[in-house]
Amino acid sequence: MSTPPQAPPPTGGTPADWYPDPHAPGQLRYWDGAQWTEHTSPGAANPTSIESQPGAVNAPLAQYSGPPILVSTMNDVPGYRITEVHGEVFGLVVRSRNMFSNVGASFRTVFGGEARGYTQLLSDSRQEAVARLMYAVHEKGGNAVIAMRFDANEIANVMSEIAAYGTAVTIEKI
C-alpha cells in the first residue's frame, strides 16, 4: 500500500485516487486503494468509480466503505418495499495478468488443471466491480441495488473486463 500524498491535490480536474468525501459533500478525500484516508481537500469532483492504484502490482482491492448497500440478484427484496428508483448503475473493472502468468496458464492448457492465477484474477475483479457498483448506488442516493448481474468479456486476448450492474433503488422495511 502506498503512502497518500501529504499535499492537497492540484486544482483543475480530479487527480487520481481523490474522490468526493462520502461524509462531507464538496470535499475530496484520498483513497489509498484499500480505504479512505484522513487526507482531505476542498474541491468538487464527480468520479464514476472507486479505483485501486493504477499500474500497481498486487494493489489491494478497492472496498466500499460507505453506508450499507444491499445487493440483490432478485427483482424485489422480501420484507422491503421500493420507495424510489434511481436508475441503472454499474461497476467496471478491466485487468490483465502479467506475461509470466500467461505463459504458466498456457502450460495448463496443455497439461490440464485449474489456472489458479486466472481464478484469483476473476474473483478479485468481481469483488472490485461490486465495490464500485455499491459506490455508484451511494452516489445516486440509493441504499440497495436490485437485479444485479455480472458480465464478463475479453479484450485483445490479454485483458478481462468484469461489469457488475443493476438498478439503484431506495428500499424501506415493511
N, C-alpha and C positions, 0 to 999 in steps of 0.2 A: 504494500500500500504506500503510495507516495505522500509526501508532506504537502498539505494545502498551501497555496500562496499566502503570504502574510499581508500583502498589499491589496487594496481593493482592485477589482477588475477594471480594465480600461473602459472608457466610455465609447459609445457608438457600436451597436451590435452587442450581442451577448457572447462573452468569451466562453470557451469550452469549460465544462464542468460547473458553471454557475447557472442557477435556476431560480425561479421565483420562490421565495420562502413560503412554505405551506402555512406557517403560523403568523406571518407578517406581510400582508399584501403591499406591494410597492418596493419591497426589498429583495435583493438577490442573496442566495445562500450557496456556499460552496459544497458540492457533492464530491466526496473523495473516492467514489467508486463503490463504496460499501455503506456509507451512512452520511447523514447531514453533519456538517462540522459547525463549530461556533463562529466561523468566519462569515460575516455578512457585509453587504454593501448596499447603499441606496441605489435605486435604479429600477426600471421596469424591463421586463423581458417576457417573451412568450414562447417557451420551448414546447416541443411536442412530445418529448420523452425524457426519461432519465437515462443517462448513458454511463457505462463504465468507462474507464480511461482508454481513449482510442490508442490503438497500437501497443498497449501494454501486454506483456506476456504474462499469462496466468493472472490477469487482473481479477480482483474479486467481483462477484456478480452484483449488479445493482439490486437493491432490495427496497421495496416500497415501505416507507416509514410514517405515512400519514394516518389519518383516521381510518377505522376499519372499513374495508370494502368487501362485500360479499360477492364472490364469483360463482356463478351457477351456469351449468350447461342446459338447464331447463328453461322453458319459456315463461315460467312463473315460479314463485317461491312459496311453498305451502306455509300457511300461517302468517303470511305477509300480504299486503296489497301494494300495488304500484301506484304512487301518487303523482309521479311526474316522469316523463320520458325525455331524456336529454339527447338522444341520438346515438349514432354509431361511434364506436371508439375502437382503437387498435393499439397494440404494442408490437413493434417490429424489431427484429434482430437479424443481422447478417454476419456470419462468422465463417472463418476458414481454419483448417488445421495447418500446421507447418509442414514443410516439404518432407521431413523425415517421417512424420506420422502418415503422410500419404503413401510413402514407399512401404512402410510397415503394413498399412491396410491393403496394399496391392498384393503383398505376400499372403495375407489372409484369404484373398480371393482364390489363390492357387491351392492353399492347404486346408482351407475351411476354418470355421470358428468365428467367434464374435470379434468384431473390430471394436474393442473397448474404448479406444480414443474417440471414435465417432459416436458411440453410445453416450459417452460423457458430454461430448460437444452438443448433441441434440438435447440431452437432458438439461444442461446448463442454459442453452438457448431458450428452451421453453420456459424455464424459471424466470429468466430475464424478460422475456416477452410478456409474461403475466405481470411482473412488477411494473413494466412500462404501461400495460393496459390499466392497471389499478391507478397509476398516477394520472392517466388520461381521464378516467372516471372522476377522480377527485377534482381535476381541473375544470370539468364540466359541471361540478356541483352535485354529482350523484353519490349514492352510498352503496350501489350494487351494479353488477353487470349481469344481464341475462343472455341466454342463448350464446354463451361463449364457445368459440371453436378455435381450433388451430389450423393453420395452412402452412405447408412446407414446400419449398421449391429449391432448385439448384441453380446457381448462377455460374456460367462458364466452366462447369465441371470441377470447380475448386472451392466454391463457397455455398453455404447452406443459408437459406432465408427461412426464418420462422416468424409467422404472424399469429398473434392471439387477437381475436376480435369478437365483438358482441355489441349489445345495446346498453348504454349507460342509463340507469334509472334511479329514482329515489323510491325507497320502499319504507313501509312502516308496519309494525306488528299489528295484527288484527285484534 
